[in-house]
């Protein structure tokens, strides 16, 4: 009997390695989620629930109004993620109203349900397919929007750890010098990426599918927009913290970024459990009861309300499309 060809053996080994890494990734995410939930349950068990309710109700309407204003500003900035990505993938003009609808609904849904490559791409396909964008272009758009998000997160984290290395030590529990070097390493990695794409157009190919990376000018815009959006989104949480807490914004944003990164790594919907546990551990200067109340309000303002609005808008759009289709069919019959 003939032995398998070398190419077939190589492909089989590559497939097994890919499956192994996939399983390891799933296991690591599950462990991270389970540990975080366990920590959260332990912390909540030490809390006075009545104090949590009191902290929740002590939040002023002024704080809530400021938070909702920053939520609106953050989601407005998120529409720029899609607008920048469309410059790279769309061959035709897409009106801003459609871009804003696709961006807002896809981010609101993916932030709440998790798995952004699946949920966000599905919502975007539902909307952008109506103007002729294909599945490949929408997949590229979703990934480029993700690059904007990661560039923003990374540059804010690196800058804060370099600029406020002592303040971030409250969260990282590391010496200021170590925080500085970690932040400098993050910024250096971003600089290397920018220089790499500045030399010539770059593309990544995976299993025959090619993603053209954004140009140098678009990447700079991504960095600026992503960083501003992260600061504004953290501002939503910051204004909901109990008044007079005295924790610097630099410390809060470092904790916020780390909590989001761990939440994303856990693959838990909206990072739920992981985000809360990280924040409660990272900001020991704020009473935990009051801090948990602020986190819950933040989730309502930044996740729950936009998610409800997105579902409502998607439903209205579907009703409008069906009614327009029905009118066309009736007109054709007449």
Buried (B, 14 or more C-beta within 10 A) or exposed (E): EEEEEEEEEEEEEEEEEEEEEEEEEEEEBEEBBEBBBEBBEEBBEEBEEEBBEEBBEEBEEEBBEBBBBBBEBBBBBBBBBBBBBBEBBBEEEBEEEBBBBBBBBBBBBBBBBBEBEEBBBBBBBBBBEEBEBEEEBBBBBBBBBBBBBBBBBBBBBBBBBBEBBBBBBBBBEBEBEBBBBBBBEBBEEBEEBBEEBEEEEBEEEEEEEEBEBBBBEBBBBBBBBBBBBBBBBBBBBBBBBBEEBEBBBBBBBBBBBBBBBBBBBBBBBBBBBBBBBBBBBBBEEBBBBBBBBBBBBBBBBBBBBBBEBBBEBBEEBEEEEEEEEEEEEEEEEE
